[in-house]
Amino acid sequence: MLLKRALVIVLLAGAAFAQTEKSKKNYDKAMVALDRHNPVAAEKALKEAVEDSPNWALAYLELGHVYALFPKNAQAIESLEKARELDGKDHQLKMADRRDLYTRLGILYGTRKEYGKSIAVLQEGIQNDPDYGGYEYNLACAYSEAGDLDKAISHLKRAWELRGSFQFPDVNKDSSFKRWRNDPRFQEVARNLVI
């Protein structure tokens, strides 16, 4: 009896984010369109995919990527937030996709100078995946652009400790730190962050 109940629960959970064949075909069509550098066709196919399977986090994630190409940042954020909401309920996304989601969403908020939202998204990423340095690095960027060098340095150092989990950028070329390039505190840290 318990085994039957467990099976029913698993089947119901799977159905919550199951995709229809039509939405899978539209998703695949969108991926081909992106490979062919046709974001307009990709956008159309992904919109159809999420319309047909509205609980599919991966399709919303990809739609957010497409919107960011145009750039339609407000729509990109809306799609990425929907992917985040859906993934938060039932962890549909693979780790790499989840990392991409939180990173891209944090960066998009940062480009709109919504640093509080950027920081909150990246901190949530760290809370759920504390060994990924990409979140720490982008959090350092957000704090830097918000004007808080001390927190930026703290997160840069932590990102450096986790550099094996992502490709560590050259902080001396990153525009997020431009305002601090002549600050001795930043210069000291930057000297130690050389691969």
Secondary structure, 3 states (H helix, E strand, C coil): CHHHHHHHHHHHHHHHCCCCHHHHHHHHHHHHHHHCCCHHHHHHHHHHHHHHCCCCHHHHHHHHHHHHHCCCHHHHHHHHHHHHHHHHHHCCCCHHHHHHHHHHHHHHHHHCCCHHHHHHHHHHHHHHCCCCHHHHHHHHHHHHHHCCHHHHHHHHHHHHHCHHHCCCCCCCCCHHHHHHCCCHHHHHHHHHCCC
